[in-house]
Amino acid sequence: MRLNDLDERIVHALAEDARRSYADIGALVGLSAPAVKRRVDRLRDSGAITGFTVRVDPAALGWETEGFIELYCRSNTSPEAIERGLERYPEIASASTVTGEADAVVQVFAADMRHFERVLERIAGEPFVERTKSVLVLSPLLRRYTPGPPA
């Protein structure tokens, strides 16, 4: 489903603050609160909005170290096999197949350097993994939760 301009503006408002009232969003986009609610309900029913969540600073949960691991998989490893192999790691925030030499990139949060190393070793030991390459984040510079500015 492709969002129209008004729906996209509503989604961006919710992405900034999912606790924002329908009246506040309505004032922002030029609709009444009931009209915004109807649109949000329609967006949820269609699957365009998949849920509401909270963003937490990983450090507040004790995750002080962040890194990315490139996975180089054995031949004929499907994306589904990679997903199944990685989903049991609570330290993994995201995993994506990618273009280029690596088959996938995994974002990991860990308590400290030693914890990151243990996670890296466990992932490297997965049967579908041929080798890994990792980088550690020094300072996150920019994090966005929506794809670009509202229209």
Secondary structure, 3 states (H helix, E strand, C coil): CCCCHHHHHHHHHHHHCCCCCHHHHHHHHCCCHHHHHHHHHHHHHHCCCCCCCCCCCHHHHCCCEEEEEEEEECCCCCHHHHHHHHCCCCCEEEEEECCCCCCEEEEEEECCHHHHHHHHHHHHCCCCEEEEEEEECCCCCCCCCCCCCCC
